[in-house]
Amino acid sequence: MTAIVLIGIGAGVASALLFASPISGTSLAFPLFVITGVPIAIAGLGWTPVAGAIAVVAGCVAVAVAISPIAAAIFLFLFAAPMAWLTYLAGLSRPNGESQEWFPLGRLLLHTSAAAVLGLTIIGIVIGYDPQQIAVDMTDALSEWLAVNPDLQTVPTREEIEPFVRLNVAALPYTLAAIVLVILVVNLWFAGWVTQTSGRLARPHERLWTVSLPASAALAFVLASLVSVLPFPLGDIAALMSGALGGAFLLLGLAVIHALTIGLNGRAALLTVNYVVLGLLGFTAFVIIAVGLAETFLHLRARRFRGAPPP
């Protein structure tokens, strides 16, 4: 038990340091910030969920003392609590004949979506999220920056800038929820890889491209997208749900693409082009989301492999 407590405290402090890395202002600050949840996930996967819970408490105390209680709340709901919960679920299993049945990857992805939505909603309440005020502040800041930019011959007026800013503020809940979902998934995957390499991961290796989502998730995504047009706050909460589920179907779409290209000549080149285009032209994400939605109802991978996935 002593080892579990020490591992938990160490992981919590490590996560707190990663969370505080943007203060340094270095080029590595953002990549380090993104992997804030990895130490907590490693503790939870490799040293039981108790170690993960201890890491959450230790990390929150460290952030509260070093930065502020509000920063500790952001740390808790954005990284710490979701990672502790997801590692607990990832370790759940039950006997299934002579083998163990583990918590399904698809349900784990849905819980990740829910964690992203809940965490961002609570953080919005804590910091007093107000889209109207954010739009005004961003418009003022952008106007001031453009006014002193020596490379511009014609400076756009505040009235010309405001529609662009408001469009981006309106899209913020969608994009932020999707980004947080992807960050949590990457944190959990990387922690699982590290734990498996060290020999402490009890859960067996699984092909990530086999992940699937139920039809109810697709219907929830469509419903949330429709409700998101309503005014703040209901519309923004629905937008968070739409963004998180959209991110989940984006990952599912990528999984389908990985599966459908198995055995094709030039598969590596095709996948590379897919990710490069996705990174440079973000709107292709909508096509990949559509692939994920289609998989839910048409079972494209089962048709491709005729119910027998390759080894």
Stockholm file with secondary structure:
# STOCKHOLM 1.0

chainA/1-311         MTAIVLIGIGAGVASALLFASPISGTSLAFPLFVITGVPIAIAGLGWTPVAGAIAVVAGCVAVAVAISPIAAAIFLFLFAAPMAWLTYLAGLSRPNGESQEWFPLGRLLLHTSAAAVLGLTIIGIVIGYDPQQIAVDMTDALSEWLAVNPDLQTVPTREEIEPFVRLNVAALPYTLAAIVLVILVVNLWFAGWVTQTSGRLARPHERLWTVSLPASAALAFVLASLVSVLPFPLGDIAALMSGALGGAFLLLGLAVIHALTIGLNGRAALLTVNYVVLGLLGFTAFVIIAVGLAETFLHLRARRFRGAPPP
#=GR chainA/1-311 SS CHHHHHHHHHHHHHHHHHHTGGGGCCTTHHHHHHTTTHHHHHHHHHSHHHHHHHHHHHHHHHHHHHTCHHHHHHHIIIIIHHHHHHHHHHTCEEEETTEEEECCHHHHHHHHHHHHHHHHHHHHHHHTCCHHHHHHHHHHHHHHHHHTCTTCSSCCCHHHHHHHHHHHHHHHHHHHHHHHHHHHHHHHHHHHHHHHHTTCCCSCCCCGGGCCCCHHHHHHHHHHHHHTTSCTTHHHHHHHHHHHHHHHHHHHHHHHHHHHTTTCTTHHHHHHHHHHHHHHCTTHHHHHHHHHHHHHHHCHHHHHHTTCCCC
#=GC SS_cons         CHHHHHHHHHHHHHHHHHHTGGGGCCTTHHHHHHTTTHHHHHHHHHSHHHHHHHHHHHHHHHHHHHTCHHHHHHHIIIIIHHHHHHHHHHTCEEEETTEEEECCHHHHHHHHHHHHHHHHHHHHHHHTCCHHHHHHHHHHHHHHHHHTCTTCSSCCCHHHHHHHHHHHHHHHHHHHHHHHHHHHHHHHHHHHHHHHHTTCCCSCCCCGGGCCCCHHHHHHHHHHHHHTTSCTTHHHHHHHHHHHHHHHHHHHHHHHHHHHTTTCTTHHHHHHHHHHHHHHCTTHHHHHHHHHHHHHHHCHHHHHHTTCCCC
//
